[in-house]
């Protein structure tokens, strides 16, 4: 009976360690997602600026006759 409790205690310790590991990994992933979102917004702004510049250049080009 005592060995069953020890085995159960060992399993509980493993589960606790796994929970801590998964929480740490989850935190890392949340930080990576936040950084990716910032980068995405920056890239969208850059694309918008580039599009506006190109449209402005196209507007100044003479039309073919």
C-alpha positions as YAML, in Angstrom:
chain: A
units: angstrom
residues:
- id: 1
  name: UNK
  ca: [0.00, 0.00, 0.00]
- id: 2
  name: UNK
  ca: [2.83, 2.38, 0.86]
- id: 3
  name: UNK
  ca: [4.47, 1.79, -2.52]
- id: 4
  name: UNK
  ca: [1.19, 2.66, -4.24]
- id: 5
  name: UNK
  ca: [1.14, 6.00, -2.44]
- id: 6
  name: UNK
  ca: [4.75, 6.62, -3.38]
- id: 7
  name: UNK
  ca: [3.97, 5.82, -7.03]
- id: 8
  name: UNK
  ca: [0.96, 8.13, -6.91]
- id: 9
  name: UNK
  ca: [3.05, 10.86, -5.31]
- id: 10
  name: UNK
  ca: [5.67, 10.46, -8.05]
- id: 11
  name: UNK
  ca: [2.97, 10.75, -10.74]
- id: 12
  name: UNK
  ca: [1.54, 13.84, -9.07]
- id: 13
  name: UNK
  ca: [5.01, 15.38, -8.98]
- id: 14
  name: UNK
  ca: [5.39, 14.63, -12.70]
- id: 15
  name: UNK
  ca: [2.05, 16.26, -13.47]
- id: 16
  name: UNK
  ca: [2.96, 19.33, -11.42]
- id: 17
  name: UNK
  ca: [6.29, 19.62, -13.23]
- id: 18
  name: UNK
  ca: [4.51, 19.28, -16.58]
- id: 19
  name: UNK
  ca: [2.01, 21.98, -15.63]
- id: 20
  name: UNK
  ca: [4.86, 24.34, -14.72]
- id: 21
  name: UNK
  ca: [6.64, 23.56, -17.98]
- id: 22
  name: UNK
  ca: [3.49, 24.13, -20.04]
- id: 23
  name: UNK
  ca: [2.77, 27.41, -18.26]
- id: 24
  name: UNK
  ca: [6.28, 28.62, -19.03]
- id: 25
  name: UNK
  ca: [5.96, 27.56, -22.68]
- id: 26
  name: UNK
  ca: [2.56, 29.25, -22.87]
- id: 27
  name: UNK
  ca: [4.07, 32.49, -21.59]
- id: 28
  name: UNK
  ca: [6.81, 32.32, -24.21]
- id: 29
  name: UNK
  ca: [4.24, 31.71, -26.94]
- id: 30
  name: UNK
  ca: [2.09, 34.62, -25.73]
- id: 31
  name: UNK
  ca: [5.13, 36.90, -25.92]
- id: 32
  name: UNK
  ca: [5.98, 35.63, -29.40]
- id: 33
  name: UNK
  ca: [2.40, 36.23, -30.54]
- id: 34
  name: UNK
  ca: [2.45, 39.77, -29.17]
- id: 35
  name: UNK
  ca: [5.74, 40.49, -30.96]
- id: 36
  name: UNK
  ca: [4.38, 39.00, -34.19]
- id: 37
  name: UNK
  ca: [1.28, 41.19, -33.93]
- id: 38
  name: UNK
  ca: [3.42, 44.31, -33.50]
- id: 39
  name: UNK
  ca: [5.50, 43.28, -36.51]
- id: 40
  name: UNK
  ca: [2.34, 42.58, -38.54]
- id: 41
  name: UNK
  ca: [0.97, 46.03, -37.78]
- id: 42
  name: UNK
  ca: [4.29, 47.61, -38.69]
- id: 43
  name: UNK
  ca: [4.39, 45.73, -42.00]
- id: 44
  name: UNK
  ca: [0.81, 46.74, -42.81]
- id: 45
  name: UNK
  ca: [1.72, 50.38, -42.23]
- id: 46
  name: UNK
  ca: [4.81, 50.02, -44.41]
- id: 47
  name: UNK
  ca: [2.77, 48.43, -47.20]
- id: 48
  name: UNK
  ca: [0.17, 51.18, -46.95]
- id: 49
  name: UNK
  ca: [2.86, 53.86, -47.22]
- id: 50
  name: UNK
  ca: [4.45, 52.10, -50.19]
- id: 51
  name: UNK
  ca: [1.07, 51.73, -51.91]
- id: 52
  name: UNK
  ca: [0.34, 55.43, -51.42]
- id: 53
  name: UNK
  ca: [3.74, 56.39, -52.83]
- id: 54
  name: UNK
  ca: [3.29, 54.15, -55.85]
- id: 55
  name: UNK
  ca: [-0.19, 55.50, -56.48]
- id: 56
  name: UNK
  ca: [1.21, 59.03, -56.26]
- id: 57
  name: UNK
  ca: [3.94, 58.19, -58.76]
- id: 58
  name: UNK
  ca: [1.45, 56.56, -61.12]
- id: 59
  name: UNK
  ca: [-0.74, 59.66, -60.94]
- id: 60
  name: UNK
  ca: [2.19, 61.86, -62.03]
- id: 61
  name: UNK
  ca: [3.08, 59.69, -65.02]
- id: 62
  name: UNK
  ca: [1.95, 60.98, -68.38]
- id: 63
  name: UNK
  ca: [-0.80, 59.00, -70.02]
- id: 64
  name: UNK
  ca: [-0.15, 57.15, -73.26]
- id: 65
  name: UNK
  ca: [-1.73, 58.74, -76.28]
...
